[in-house]
Amino acid sequence: MISYDEVVKMIKESNEKVDEVLKAARLERHERQPMSYERYKFTLYFIAGMIAMIMGFVAAYMVIYFMGT
């Protein structure tokens, strides 16, 4: 059975290896930041707008289709 101390040591060693690989590739580690509320709101409004446009085209098509019959 692996002890808690060994697991902590393995995690620290793996983080050091990641840092070494990034340094060798001249990259930096960037922590992910949560999406801002404004960007989230913009994305939802964009999706809602696209759905509204599609439904509008479908409604216009149905009106034209049923007026022709």
C-alpha positions in Angstrom: 0.0 0.0 0.0 1.3 3.4 -0.9 1.6 5.8 2.0 0.3 9.4 2.0 3.9 10.8 2.1 4.9 8.8 -0.9 1.9 10.1 -2.9 2.7 13.7 -1.9 6.3 13.2 -3.0 5.2 11.7 -6.3 3.0 14.7 -7.0 5.8 17.2 -6.2 8.2 15.4 -8.4 5.7 15.3 -11.3 5.1 19.0 -11.0 8.8 19.7 -11.0 9.1 17.6 -14.2 6.3 19.5 -15.9 8.1 22.8 -15.0 11.4 21.4 -16.4 9.7 20.4 -19.7 8.0 23.8 -20.0 11.2 25.6 -19.3 13.0 23.5 -21.9 10.3 24.4 -24.5 10.5 28.0 -23.3 6.8 28.0 -22.4 5.2 29.3 -19.2 2.5 27.7 -17.1 -0.7 29.7 -17.2 -3.5 29.0 -14.7 -6.9 28.8 -16.3 -9.2 31.6 -15.2 -12.9 31.4 -15.1 -14.9 33.1 -17.9 -15.9 36.6 -17.0 -19.6 37.3 -16.5 -19.7 39.7 -19.5 -18.2 37.2 -21.8 -20.5 34.5 -20.6 -23.5 36.8 -21.1 -22.3 37.7 -24.6 -22.0 34.0 -25.5 -25.5 33.2 -24.3 -27.0 36.2 -26.1 -25.1 35.2 -29.3 -26.5 31.6 -29.1 -30.0 32.9 -28.4 -29.8 35.3 -31.3 -28.7 32.5 -33.7 -31.6 30.3 -32.6 -34.0 33.2 -33.0 -32.8 33.9 -36.5 -33.1 30.2 -37.5 -36.6 30.0 -36.0 -37.5 33.3 -37.8 -36.4 31.8 -41.2 -38.4 28.7 -40.5 -41.5 30.7 -39.6 -41.1 32.8 -42.8 -40.7 29.6 -44.9 -43.8 28.1 -43.3 -45.9 31.2 -44.0 -44.8 31.2 -47.6 -45.3 27.5 -48.0 -48.8 27.4 -46.5 -49.9 30.5 -48.5 -49.0 28.7 -51.7 -51.2 25.7 -51.0 
